[in-house]
Amino acid sequence: DWSSDVCSSDLAPAGADLSKRAKQGIIVAIMLALFLGALDQTIVGTALPKIITDLNGANLYTWVVTIYLLASTVTVPIYGKLSDLYGRKPLLLAGVGLFLLGSALAGLSQNIEQLIIFRGIQGLGAGALFPIALATIGDLYSAKERGRYQGLFGAVFGLSSLVGPALGGWLTDTFSWHLIFYVNLPIGLVSIAIILLELPTIKGRANQKIDFLGALVFAAGIIPVLIGLTNVQTNAFATPEVAGLISLGLALLGVFLFIEAKVEEPIIPLELFRNRTFAAAAAASFFASFGFFSSVIFLPRYFQTVLGESATNSGYATLPLLLGVIISSVTAGQLVARRGRYKALILGAILLVAGASVLLTNIKADTDPWVLRGWMFLAGLGVGPTLSVFTIVVQNAVPFKFLGAATSNLTFFRQVGGSVGLAIVGSYFGGQLATTIPAELGTAAPAGSFDAFFAAIGGNLAQLTNVGGKFDQALIGLIPPQYLEAFFGAIKAGIADAIGAIFWLSVVASLVAFVAAALIEEIPLRGSAKGVPTEI
């Protein structure tokens, strides 16, 4: 029962008495930190097909993103808990610093393994950015006031989504993909300077114990699960590499829950899940993130690999999706702030994602560009509210003293959803290639025309997704000249078919998210600190 632990200091946001000018300065600092993490996610997605081609890492395509999400996922609840205990400022500074170190190292990568390791370091820092930024808003404003600021954060993500793809594409095409990681450095240094100057250090409670054992066991559990899901692409399910790793991970996560139930200061307070609204919002965020990550990572691959667009043009091509995110995220935040209602908005947004995903399953190599832009825009309109409104819902439903833990755990479930989703989607995409490419080739030339080529590549279809159709000339020589054009046309059609198929997974995930969101209890938003709940 949390009510016994609540004291008078819990009944008002810790920064409620700060001046308006001080709050505005903090908002700028927090938005810069948030922009740093959001820009990195969008700038890498556009350059990724070219990076994978240069580093010859097609089989590890999704891991450049998955390792980042994994590292940040593992650390999100830790940062949230530590920020509750020791204040937001030192943890945010540490996170930004670690993120910049990972960025500098990633820019120096010479092979795919190095890039994956350094992206992991970036992720360890990124784990601090989103939960602490959102929790800081909870420190400063009442639940009703938070809507407009959470909407601003959605706009920051949207701005990064507009700038990131175009900037990432331009740097990749004009100079080198290595430079996309150095863009973070000046932005991060400015963010650190403003945080040092503007953000006060709000002290946590004394004599706290940190659950390092829980953190270690959690990391040891989630990592094998994600690796096992990724290995489905190259191994049968009933193998040690898949079922064995997943079973090991789930067993360790069971141990983690046992630890959390016993320790005095758990990283993930299990009491949170007795709150129906928090539990439902966490589950809905988990599944709602599935479709967004699939779109951001695989649509640039469609534009560059299938349509042959440059990285720059690929970045511009995804703008309808991201424009939809910006518009709906900001609008949703403003609507919730004004009306104090959110459930219908969330349910409608999730259904829109599901509908747009159904449309995107029809993507083909010859899909009309304007039709595809319309589908992407609708998907973005659905995704936007899920990025901003769930945070308001959770912060309104839990006691103030657990605001950081609740916010960080919501971010945790969103990123776990993205990580698990990418692992599943990446494996499903590889499996679909094994069906769609042979099917398209079968209609392009007589049977057996390309047997010599496929024997030479050892059945590794992933390398057929290289940007620009880059192959060794000796391999090209194995293709009958009269069928060369038909060969590449069929390969592109097969890749487009496989990308379309992955959106069925997004449809299913969105419907599950809808069911979870339907269980959310609509609690009127608090207009002041007086309405802060004192127990679950």
C-alpha positions in Angstrom: 0.0 0.0 0.0 1.6 3.2 -1.1 -0.6 5.5 0.9 1.5 4.9 4.1 4.6 6.3 2.4 3.1 9.5 1.1 4.0 12.7 2.8 3.1 16.3 2.2 6.0 16.8 -0.2 4.4 14.2 -2.5 1.2 16.3 -2.9 2.7 19.0 -5.2 5.2 18.8 -8.1 8.7 19.3 -6.8 9.3 22.2 -9.2 5.9 23.8 -8.9 7.3 26.9 -7.2 9.9 27.8 -9.8 9.4 31.0 -11.7 7.9 30.9 -15.2 11.2 32.0 -16.7 13.0 29.2 -14.9 10.5 26.6 -16.1 10.8 27.9 -19.7 14.6 27.5 -19.5 14.2 23.9 -18.2 11.7 23.1 -21.0 14.3 24.3 -23.6 17.0 22.1 -22.0 14.8 19.1 -21.9 13.6 19.6 -25.5 17.2 19.7 -26.7 18.0 16.4 -24.9 14.9 14.8 -26.3 15.7 16.2 -29.8 19.2 14.6 -29.5 17.8 11.1 -29.0 14.9 11.5 -31.5 17.2 12.9 -34.2 19.5 9.9 -33.9 16.7 7.4 -34.4 15.4 9.1 -37.6 18.8 10.0 -39.1 20.1 6.5 -38.8 17.0 4.9 -40.4 17.5 6.7 -43.7 21.3 6.0 -43.9 21.0 2.3 -42.7 20.5 0.7 -46.2 23.7 2.3 -47.4 25.6 1.5 -44.1 24.6 -2.1 -44.3 25.7 -2.3 -48.0 29.1 -0.7 -47.3 29.8 -2.9 -44.2 28.4 -6.0 -45.8 26.0 -6.7 -42.9 22.6 -7.5 -44.6 22.0 -10.4 -42.2 22.4 -8.0 -39.2 20.3 -5.2 -40.7 17.9 -4.8 -37.8 20.6 -5.2 -35.1 22.0 -1.8 -35.7 18.7 -0.5 -34.4 17.8 -3.4 -32.1 21.0 -3.1 -30.0 20.3 0.6 -29.5 16.8 -0.1 -28.4 17.9 -3.0 -26.2 20.6 -1.0 -24.4 18.2 1.9 -23.8 15.4 -0.5 -22.8 17.6 -2.2 -20.1 18.6 1.2 -18.6 15.3 3.1 -18.8 13.8 1.7 -15.6 17.2 2.1 -13.9 17.5 5.8 -14.9 13.9 6.4 -13.8 14.5 4.9 -10.4 17.8 6.7 -9.9 16.3 10.0 -11.0 13.6 9.6 -8.4 16.3 9.1 -5.7 19.0 11.5 -6.7 17.3 14.1 -8.9 16.9 14.5 -12.7 19.9 16.7 -13.4 22.9 14.4 -12.6 21.3 11.4 -14.4 20.4 13.4 -17.5 23.9 14.8 -17.7 25.4 11.3 -17.4 23.0 10.0 -20.1 23.7 12.7 -22.6 27.5 12.3 -22.0 27.4 8.6 -22.6 25.2 9.1 -25.6 27.8 11.5 -27.1 30.6 9.0 -26.4 28.8 6.3 -28.3 28.1 8.7 -31.2 31.7 9.6 -31.6 32.7 5.9 -31.6 30.0 4.9 -34.0 31.3 7.4 -36.5 34.6 5.6 -36.4 33.2 2.1 -37.2 35.0 0.1 -39.8 32.8 -3.0 -39.7 29.3 -4.0 -38.8 30.4 -5.6 -35.5 32.0 -2.4 -34.3 29.0 -0.3 -35.3 26.6 -2.6 -33.4 28.8 -2.4 -30.2 29.1 1.4 -30.4 25.4 1.7 -31.1 24.9 -0.2 -27.9 26.9 2.4 -26.0 24.8 5.1 -27.5 21.7 3.2 -26.3 23.1 3.0 -22.7 23.0 6.9 -22.7 19.8 7.2 -24.6 18.0 5.3 -21.9 18.2 8.5 -19.7 16.8 10.9 -22.3 13.2 10.1 -22.8 12.0 9.0 -19.3 13.9 11.8 -17.4 12.6 14.4 -19.9 9.0 13.3 -19.4 9.4 12.9 -15.7 10.8 16.5 -15.4 7.6 17.8 -17.0 5.8 15.9 -14.2 8.0 17.7 -11.7 7.0 21.1 -13.0 3.3 21.0 -14.0 0.0 19.5 -13.0 -1.6 16.7 -15.1 -3.9 19.1 -16.9 -1.0 21.5 -17.8 1.2 18.6 -19.0 -0.8 18.0 -22.1 0.4 21.0 -24.0 4.1 20.2 -23.1 3.8 16.5 -23.9 2.4 17.7 -27.2 5.5 19.9 -27.7 7.7 16.9 -27.1 5.8 15.1 -29.8 6.5 18.1 -32.0 10.2 17.9 -31.2 10.1 14.2 -32.2 8.3 15.2 -35.4 10.8 18.0 -36.1 13.6 15.5 -35.8 11.7 13.2 -38.1 11.6 16.0 -40.7 15.2 17.0 -40.3 16.8 13.6 -39.6 15.9 11.7 -42.8 16.8 14.6 -45.1 20.0 15.5 -43.2 21.0 11.8 -42.9 20.4 11.2 -46.6 22.3 14.4 -47.7 25.3 13.6 -45.5 25.4 10.0 -46.7 25.1 10.9 -50.4 27.4 14.0 -50.4 30.1 12.9 -47.9 29.9 9.7 -45.9 27.4 7.9 -43.6 30.1 8.2 -40.8 29.2 11.9 -40.5 25.6 11.2 -39.4 26.9 10.2 -36.0 28.9 13.4 -35.5 25.8 15.6 -36.0 24.9 14.6 -32.4 28.0 16.2 -30.9 27.3 20.0 -31.2 23.6 19.5 -30.3 24.6 17.4 -27.2 27.2 19.9 -26.0 24.7 22.7 -26.2 22.1 20.5 -24.3 24.7 19.8 -21.6 25.5 23.5 -21.2 21.8 24.5 -20.8 21.1 21.6 -18.4 24.0 22.7 -16.2 22.8 26.3 -16.2 19.0 25.9 -15.9 18.0 22.6 -14.5 17.9 22.6 -10.6 19.0 19.5 -8.7 16.0 18.3 -6.8 17.3 16.0 -4.1 15.8 12.6 -3.6 15.1 10.8 -0.4 18.0 9.8 1.8 19.3 6.3 2.7 18.0 4.7 -0.5 19.0 1.2 -1.7 19.5 0.5 -5.4 18.4 -2.8 -6.8 21.6 -3.6 -8.8 20.9 -7.3 -8.6 17.5 -6.8 -10.2 19.1 -4.6 -12.9 21.7 -7.3 -13.7 19.2 -10.2 -13.8 16.8 -8.1 -16.0 19.5 -7.4 -18.5 20.6 -11.1 -18.5 16.9 -12.1 -19.2 15.9 -9.6 -21.9 19.0 -10.0 -24.0 18.6 -13.8 -24.8 14.9 -13.3 -25.6 15.7 -10.7 -28.3 18.7 -12.6 -29.7 16.5 -15.8 -29.8 13.8 -13.9 -31.7 16.4 -12.6 -34.2 17.9 -16.0 -34.7 14.5 -17.3 -36.1 15.7 -15.8 -39.4 18.4 -18.4 -39.8 17.4 -21.3 -37.4 14.4 -23.5 -36.8 12.4 -22.6 -33.7 13.0 -25.8 -31.9 16.8 -25.2 -31.6 19.0 -24.0 -28.8 19.7 -20.8 -30.8 16.0 -19.9 -30.7 13.8 -21.8 -28.3 16.7 -22.4 -26.0 17.7 -18.7 -25.7 14.1 -17.6 -25.4 13.4 -20.1 -22.6 16.6 -19.1 -20.8 15.6 -15.4 -21.0 12.0 -16.0 -19.8 13.3 -18.0 -16.9 15.7 -15.2 -15.9 12.9 -12.7 -16.2 10.8 -14.8 -13.9 13.7 -14.7 -11.4 13.8 -10.9 -11.9 10.1 -10.6 -10.9 10.8 -12.7 -7.8 13.6 -10.3 -6.9 11.5 -7.2 -7.5 8.8 -8.6 -5.2 11.3 -9.0 -2.3 13.6 -6.0 -2.5 13.0 -2.8 -0.6 13.6 -0.4 -3.5 12.7 -2.3 -6.7 13.6 -0.9 -10.1 10.1 -1.7 -11.4 7.6 -1.3 -8.5 5.2 -4.2 -9.0 2.5 -2.2 -7.2 2.3 -0.2 -10.4 0.7 -3.1 -12.1 -2.1 -3.2 -9.6 -3.2 0.1 -11.2 -5.4 -1.0 -14.1 -4.8 2.1 -16.1 -1.0 1.9 -15.8 -1.0 -1.8 -16.7 -3.3 -1.3 -19.7 -1.4 1.7 -20.9 1.9 -0.2 -20.7 0.6 -3.1 -22.6 -1.0 -0.9 -25.3 2.3 1.1 -25.7 4.2 -2.2 -26.1 2.1 -3.3 -29.1 1.4 0.2 -30.5 5.2 0.8 -31.0 5.4 -2.3 -33.1 4.0 -0.7 -36.3 5.9 2.6 -36.0 9.3 1.0 -35.7 8.5 -1.3 -38.6 7.6 1.7 -40.8 10.6 3.8 -39.9 13.1 1.0 -40.5 11.7 -0.8 -43.5 10.2 2.0 -45.6 13.6 3.6 -46.3 14.7 0.1 -47.4 11.8 0.0 -49.9 12.7 3.4 -51.3 16.4 2.7 -51.7 16.4 -1.0 -52.6 13.3 -1.3 -54.6 12.8 2.1 -56.2 16.6 2.9 -56.4 16.2 6.3 -54.6 19.2 8.0 -53.1 19.5 8.2 -49.3 18.5 11.9 -49.5 15.4 11.2 -51.6 14.5 8.3 -49.4 14.5 10.6 -46.4 12.2 13.0 -48.2 9.9 10.1 -49.2 9.1 9.2 -45.6 8.0 12.8 -44.8 4.3 12.0 -45.1 4.5 9.5 -42.3 6.4 11.9 -40.1 4.2 14.8 -40.9 1.3 12.8 -39.8 3.1 12.1 -36.5 3.8 15.7 -35.9 0.2 17.0 -36.6 -1.5 14.3 -34.6 0.9 14.4 -31.6 0.6 18.1 -31.1 -3.1 18.2 -31.8 -3.7 15.3 -29.4 -1.8 17.0 -26.6 -3.8 20.2 -27.0 -7.1 18.3 -27.2 -6.4 16.4 -24.0 -5.2 19.6 -22.2 -8.4 21.4 -23.2 -11.0 18.6 -22.8 -9.4 16.5 -20.1 -10.5 13.4 -21.9 -8.3 10.9 -23.7 -9.7 7.4 -24.0 -11.6 7.8 -27.2 -8.7 9.6 -28.8 -6.3 6.7 -28.0 -8.7 4.1 -29.3 -9.3 6.0 -32.5 -5.6 6.5 -33.1 -4.8 2.8 -32.6 -7.6 1.8 -35.1 -6.1 4.3 -37.6 -2.7 2.6 -37.3 -4.3 -0.8 -37.9 -6.2 0.5 -40.9 -3.2 2.2 -42.4 -1.1 -1.0 -41.8 -3.7 -2.9 -43.8 -3.2 -0.5 -46.7 0.6 -0.8 -46.4 0.4 -4.5 -46.9 -0.5 -3.8 -50.5 2.8 -2.1 -51.2 4.4 -3.3 -54.5 7.3 -2.3 -56.6 5.0 -0.3 -58.9 2.7 1.2 -56.2 1.6 4.8 -57.2 3.8 7.2 -55.1 0.9 9.4 -54.2 -1.2 6.5 -53.0 1.8 5.3 -50.8 2.2 8.8 -49.4 -1.5 8.8 -48.4 -1.1 5.4 -46.6 2.0 6.7 -44.8 0.3 9.9 -43.7 -2.6 8.0 -42.3 -0.2 5.7 -40.4 1.5 8.8 -38.9 -1.8 10.3 -37.9 -2.5 7.2 -35.9 1.0 6.9 -34.3 1.2 10.5 -33.1 -1.2 10.3 -30.1 0.3 7.0 -28.9 3.6 8.9 -28.5 2.2 11.7 -26.4 -1.1 10.8 -24.7 -0.1 7.5 -22.9 2.4 9.5 -20.9 -0.3 11.9 -19.7 -2.6 9.0 -18.8 0.0 7.2 -16.7 1.2 10.4 -14.9 -2.3 11.2 -14.0 -3.0 7.8 -12.6 -0.1 7.2 -10.2 1.0 8.8 -6.9 3.4 11.7 -7.5 6.3 10.1 -5.6 6.4 7.3 -8.2 6.1 9.6 -11.2 9.7 8.9 -12.4 9.3 5.1 -12.0 5.9 5.1 -13.8 7.1 7.3 -16.7 10.3 5.4 -17.2 8.5 2.0 -17.1 6.0 3.3 -19.8 9.0 4.2 -21.9 10.5 0.8 -21.1 7.5 -1.0 -22.4 7.3 1.1 -25.5 11.0 0.4 -26.3 10.7 -3.3 -25.4 7.8 -3.4 -27.9 10.0 -1.8 -30.5 12.9 -4.1 -29.8 10.8 -7.3 -29.8 8.9 -6.0 -32.8 12.0 -5.3 -34.9 13.5 -8.8 -33.9 10.3 -10.5 -35.1 9.8 -8.3 -38.2 13.4 -8.7 -39.2 13.1 -12.5 -39.0 9.7 -12.5 -40.7 11.1 -10.4 -43.5 14.0 -12.8 -44.1 11.5 -15.7 -44.2 9.3 -13.9 -46.6 12.2 -13.2 -49.0 12.6 -17.0 -49.2 9.1 -17.1 -50.6 8.5 -13.9 -52.5 11.8 -13.7 -54.5 11.6 -17.3 -55.9 7.9 -16.6 -56.7 8.7 -13.5 -58.7 11.8 -15.1 -60.4 9.5 -18.0 -61.5 7.4 -15.6 -63.5 10.4 -13.7 -64.9 12.3 -16.5 -66.7 12.2 -20.3 -67.4 12.8 -22.6 -64.5 16.4 -23.1 -63.7 17.6 -19.9 -65.4 19.2 -18.6 -62.2 20.2 -21.8 -60.5 24.0 -21.1 -60.9 23.6 -17.7 -59.3 21.8 -19.0 -56.2 24.2 -21.9 -55.9 27.1 -19.4 -55.8 25.5 -17.2 -53.0 24.7 -20.3 -51.0 21.0 -19.4 -50.7 21.8 -16.2 -48.7 18.9 -14.1 -50.0 19.6 -11.2 -47.6 22.5 -9.9 -49.7 20.0 -9.4 -52.6 18.7 -6.4 -50.6 21.9 -4.4 -51.1 21.4 -0.8 -52.1 21.9 -0.3 -55.9 21.9 -4.1 -56.5 25.7 -4.3 -55.8 27.0 -7.7 -56.6 30.3 -9.2 -57.5 30.8 -9.1 -61.2 31.6 -12.8 -61.2 28.1 -13.5 -59.7 26.5 -11.2 -62.3 28.2 -13.3 -65.0 26.2 -16.4 -63.8 22.9 -14.8 -64.9 21.9 -15.3 -68.5 22.3 -11.9 -70.2 18.9 -12.0 -71.8 17.3 -12.3 -68.4 19.5 -9.8 -66.5 16.9 -7.0 -66.5 14.1 -9.4 -65.6 16.2 -10.8 -62.8 16.7 -7.4 -61.1 13.1 -6.5 -61.7 11.9 -9.8 -60.0 14.3 -9.2 -57.1 12.9 -5.7 -56.5 9.3 -7.0 -56.8 10.1 -9.8 -54.3 11.6 -7.4 -51.8 8.6 -5.1 -52.1 6.3 -8.1 -51.5 8.2 -9.1 -48.4 8.1 -5.5 -47.0 4.3 -5.4 -47.6 3.9 -8.7 -45.8 5.5 -7.4 -42.6 2.7 -4.9 -42.1 0.3 -7.7 -41.3 2.3 -8.1 -38.1 1.6 -4.4 -37.4 -2.1 -5.0 -38.0 -2.2 -7.8 -35.4 -0.1 -5.8 -32.9 -2.4 -2.8 -33.3 -5.5 -4.8 -32.7 -4.0 -6.3 -29.5 -3.0 -2.7 -28.5 -6.7 -1.6 -29.0 -7.9 -4.4 -26.7 -5.4 -3.3 -24.0 -6.2 0.4 -24.4 -10.0 -0.4 -24.0 -9.2 -1.5 -20.4 -7.8 2.0 -19.5 -10.0 3.8 -17.0 -10.7 7.3 -18.0 -9.7 9.4 -14.9 -10.4 13.1 -15.2 -7.2 15.0 -15.5 -6.1 16.9 -12.5 -6.0 20.7 -12.9 -3.8 21.2 -9.9 -1.5 19.2 -7.5 -4.4 18.8 -5.1 -5.8 15.8 -6.9 -2.6 13.7 -6.8 -3.6 10.1 -5.9 -1.9 8.8 -2.8 -2.4 5.1 -3.5 -2.9 2.7 -6.3 
